[in-house]
Amino acid sequence: MSLEENVKDVWAKVTNVASTAAEKTKDVAVVAIDKGKELAGTAAEKTKEVAGTVVDKTKEVTHRADTKADETPPPAIDGSAGSE
């Protein structure tokens, strides 16, 4: 085998390995992107759930505060005020 044939053979092997590595990298990248999308979707759903709970609790607390504000305390019974 001549030097030229050896170089061509080695080059073919190198390019084959590089091509295989590129394909594997692409496959891994696709899986990583899909997993990232899945995690982002899950995080978004959890954020919506928490935000909904916060809104509900805020409404509940606000309603309680409004109810308490509407209640007028009974007049103070004081022997000195307006007594005859």
Secondary structure, DSSP 8 states (H G I E B T S, - for coil): --HHHHHHHHHHHHHHHHHHHHHHHHHHHHHHHHHHHHHHHHHHHHHHHHHHHHHHHHHHHHHHHHHHHH--------TTTT--
